[in-house]
Amino acid sequence: MTRRSWIWWGLSLAAAAAGLAYDYLQGEGGFAWFSAFAQCPGRELNEQVDLLAYPVYPWLFPLYYGGLPVVVAGLLAVWLSARLGRPRWGRVAARVLAVALLLCFGRQPLGFAVDLVVDRDCLGMWGPGVSFFVLPALAPTLAAVFMLLAVRQARPAWPRRLAVFLTPVVLVAALTSADLARGRKPIRDTECAREAGQAAYLCWARSLDRAAFTRKNDASLLAYGTELCGRYMRDDPDVMGMGYGLSAICPEVQKKIDGAQAAKDREYREWKASEERACGATRPHRPLVKPHSVVRRTMWPDYGIIEAYEGDGEPSDDVLDRAQRNRLAAAVPGHAIILVFADATTCATVETYTRRPPMERKGWDRVVELDYRSPTGHLVFGSLMGGEELPDLAYAGKGRYRIRVHVENALPAGYQRLLIMVFRT
């Protein structure tokens, strides 16, 4: 192997090691993005490829870890084939491995670059996803390129000279078309919130940072906004996402938005009332001994989970695993989970007792009794995503309780009956 080849292999190892370090330091996290204006083919193509390739991702683990295992394997293949007098075999193996890295990771940086050229608003579409997708993929992509350069055979000098000449020309052209060098400071949403009327509209329009808005003076932009208001009132799908900004100069747009929201709120209240009436018509539970308190509540839990959590940190996944094993409920100190159908209205009844009530199994599909210790004396079941909550069931404050959970699924379609008994031990 030549000195030049060793240099490229060293750069490839360094890039892969940097990628591995970035993955380790990044840790776990999440993000979300929202945009209604940008057309981003690079991001959309990456999403489609991810969906198609999802079943094979578990088999691609040798390509992970910043691409370091692949680089090491390629270097060993080249070195071993050279020792055996078959250098071509090593070069072919290294190229295959490098191409595999490029296919797996190269599409993210490429898609991001394409989107910036096509529409600069795509930077908002990628948003925090740059640190989750683009940056982790950059290191293995560079490592793959360096691998290909390390096994490249000598070629005439003119292609290199042509590439050196064309590279800055292409970069300048791409940056110009993307208009990435903005001449003014971007406007933040918080700045627009302090404005009203025409000033608020102009601030909102400038904050979009799109050519249709930023290349107009104020008078032209106001005239353009009036035109957009008319299109909004005609339900033009291209401007339906602009109601917030247009409402600052078009009272009729605000009235339309308020009317649509009022109709949604009214529809939701009517639906909720009908669901509560349906739950109220179900067979009530008749306690065998007098309870301390009784409350009936209609609930629509997210993801089919009702839980009580008394703590400041993250809930434990172990409780959910245990609840899934017995198909109903589980608890540890400070955390209890009850599983219900995700797509069904839950007609819940909660009863507290000052002494142990008799066990009731007749009429219920499943009954599970849990031992629970309340560290704060605040036992409130609900959904962590919001919505209806049950009252505080820790009627005696901190201490040990028993939670008896009953569920009946044999109700009309879309409903299930839940009974929770809580008593001291």
Secondary structure in CASP SS format (residue, H / E / C, confidence):
PFRMAT SS
TARGET T0000
AUTHOR 0000-0000-0000
METHOD secondary structure of the structure
MODEL  1
M C 1.00
T C 1.00
R H 1.00
R H 1.00
S H 1.00
W H 1.00
I H 1.00
W H 1.00
W H 1.00
G H 1.00
L H 1.00
S H 1.00
L H 1.00
A H 1.00
A H 1.00
A H 1.00
A H 1.00
A H 1.00
G H 1.00
L H 1.00
A H 1.00
Y H 1.00
D H 1.00
Y H 1.00
L H 1.00
Q H 1.00
G C 1.00
E C 1.00
G C 1.00
G C 1.00
F C 1.00
A C 1.00
W C 1.00
F C 1.00
S C 1.00
A C 1.00
F C 1.00
A C 1.00
Q C 1.00
C C 1.00
P H 1.00
G H 1.00
R H 1.00
E H 1.00
L H 1.00
N H 1.00
E H 1.00
Q H 1.00
V H 1.00
D H 1.00
L H 1.00
L H 1.00
A H 1.00
Y H 1.00
P H 1.00
V H 1.00
Y H 1.00
P H 1.00
W H 1.00
L H 1.00
F H 1.00
P H 1.00
L H 1.00
Y C 1.00
Y H 1.00
G H 1.00
G H 1.00
L H 1.00
P H 1.00
V H 1.00
V H 1.00
V H 1.00
A H 1.00
G H 1.00
L H 1.00
L H 1.00
A H 1.00
V H 1.00
W H 1.00
L H 1.00
S H 1.00
A H 1.00
R H 1.00
L C 1.00
G C 1.00
R C 1.00
P H 1.00
R H 1.00
W H 1.00
G H 1.00
R H 1.00
V H 1.00
A H 1.00
A H 1.00
R H 1.00
V H 1.00
L H 1.00
A H 1.00
V H 1.00
A H 1.00
L H 1.00
L H 1.00
L H 1.00
C H 1.00
F H 1.00
G C 1.00
R H 1.00
Q H 1.00
P H 1.00
L H 1.00
G H 1.00
F H 1.00
A H 1.00
V H 1.00
D H 1.00
L H 1.00
V H 1.00
V H 1.00
D C 1.00
R C 1.00
D C 1.00
C H 1.00
L H 1.00
G H 1.00
M H 1.00
W H 1.00
G C 1.00
P C 1.00
G H 1.00
V H 1.00
S H 1.00
F H 1.00
F H 1.00
V H 1.00
L H 1.00
P H 1.00
A H 1.00
L H 1.00
A H 1.00
P H 1.00
T H 1.00
L H 1.00
A H 1.00
A H 1.00
V H 1.00
F H 1.00
M H 1.00
L H 1.00
L H 1.00
A H 1.00
V C 1.00
R C 1.00
Q C 1.00
A C 1.00
R C 1.00
P C 1.00
A H 1.00
W H 1.00
P H 1.00
R H 1.00
R H 1.00
L H 1.00
A H 1.00
V H 1.00
F H 1.00
L H 1.00
T H 1.00
P H 1.00
V H 1.00
V H 1.00
L H 1.00
V H 1.00
A H 1.00
A H 1.00
L H 1.00
T H 1.00
S H 1.00
A H 1.00
D C 1.00
L C 1.00
A C 1.00
R C 1.00
G C 1.00
R C 1.00
K C 1.00
P C 1.00
I C 1.00
R C 1.00
D H 1.00
T H 1.00
E H 1.00
C H 1.00
A C 1.00
R C 1.00
E C 1.00
A C 1.00
G H 1.00
Q H 1.00
A H 1.00
A H 1.00
Y H 1.00
L H 1.00
C H 1.00
W H 1.00
A H 1.00
R H 1.00
S H 1.00
L C 1.00
D C 1.00
R C 1.00
A H 1.00
A H 1.00
F H 1.00
T H 1.00
R C 1.00
K C 1.00
N C 1.00
D H 1.00
A H 1.00
S H 1.00
L H 1.00
L H 1.00
A H 1.00
Y H 1.00
G H 1.00
T H 1.00
E H 1.00
L H 1.00
C H 1.00
G H 1.00
R H 1.00
Y H 1.00
M H 1.00
R C 1.00
D C 1.00
D C 1.00
P C 1.00
D C 1.00
V C 1.00
M H 1.00
G H 1.00
M H 1.00
G H 1.00
Y H 1.00
G H 1.00
L H 1.00
S C 1.00
A C 1.00
I C 1.00
C C 1.00
P H 1.00
E H 1.00
V H 1.00
Q H 1.00
K H 1.00
K H 1.00
I H 1.00
D H 1.00
G H 1.00
A H 1.00
Q H 1.00
A H 1.00
A H 1.00
K H 1.00
D H 1.00
R H 1.00
E H 1.00
Y H 1.00
R H 1.00
E H 1.00
W H 1.00
K H 1.00
A H 1.00
S H 1.00
E H 1.00
E H 1.00
R H 1.00
A H 1.00
C H 1.00
G H 1.00
A C 1.00
T C 1.00
R C 1.00
P C 1.00
H C 1.00
R C 1.00
P C 1.00
L C 1.00
V C 1.00
K C 1.00
P C 1.00
H C 1.00
S E 1.00
V E 1.00
V E 1.00
R E 1.00
R E 1.00
T E 1.00
M E 1.00
W C 1.00
P C 1.00
D H 1.00
Y H 1.00
G H 1.00
I E 1.00
I E 1.00
E E 1.00
A E 1.00
Y E 1.00
E C 1.00
G C 1.00
D C 1.00
G C 1.00
E C 1.00
P C 1.00
S C 1.00
D H 1.00
D H 1.00
V H 1.00
L H 1.00
D H 1.00
R H 1.00
A H 1.00
Q H 1.00
R H 1.00
N H 1.00
R C 1.00
L C 1.00
A E 1.00
A E 1.00
A E 1.00
V E 1.00
P C 1.00
G C 1.00
H E 1.00
A E 1.00
I E 1.00
I E 1.00
L E 1.00
V C 1.00
F C 1.00
A C 1.00
D C 1.00
A C 1.00
T E 1.00
T E 1.00
C E 1.00
A E 1.00
T E 1.00
V E 1.00
E E 1.00
T E 1.00
Y E 1.00
T C 1.00
R C 1.00
R C 1.00
P C 1.00
P C 1.00
M C 1.00
E C 1.00
R C 1.00
K C 1.00
G C 1.00
W C 1.00
D C 1.00
R E 1.00
V E 1.00
V E 1.00
E E 1.00
L E 1.00
D E 1.00
Y E 1.00
R E 1.00
S E 1.00
P C 1.00
T C 1.00
G C 1.00
H C 1.00
L C 1.00
V C 1.00
F C 1.00
G E 1.00
S C 1.00
L C 1.00
M C 1.00
G C 1.00
G C 1.00
E C 1.00
E C 1.00
L C 1.00
P C 1.00
D C 1.00
L C 1.00
A C 1.00
Y C 1.00
A C 1.00
G C 1.00
K C 1.00
G E 1.00
R E 1.00
Y E 1.00
R E 1.00
I E 1.00
R E 1.00
V E 1.00
H E 1.00
V E 1.00
E E 1.00
N C 1.00
A C 1.00
L C 1.00
P C 1.00
A C 1.00
G C 1.00
Y E 1.00
Q E 1.00
R E 1.00
L E 1.00
L E 1.00
I E 1.00
M E 1.00
V E 1.00
F E 1.00
R E 1.00
T C 1.00
END
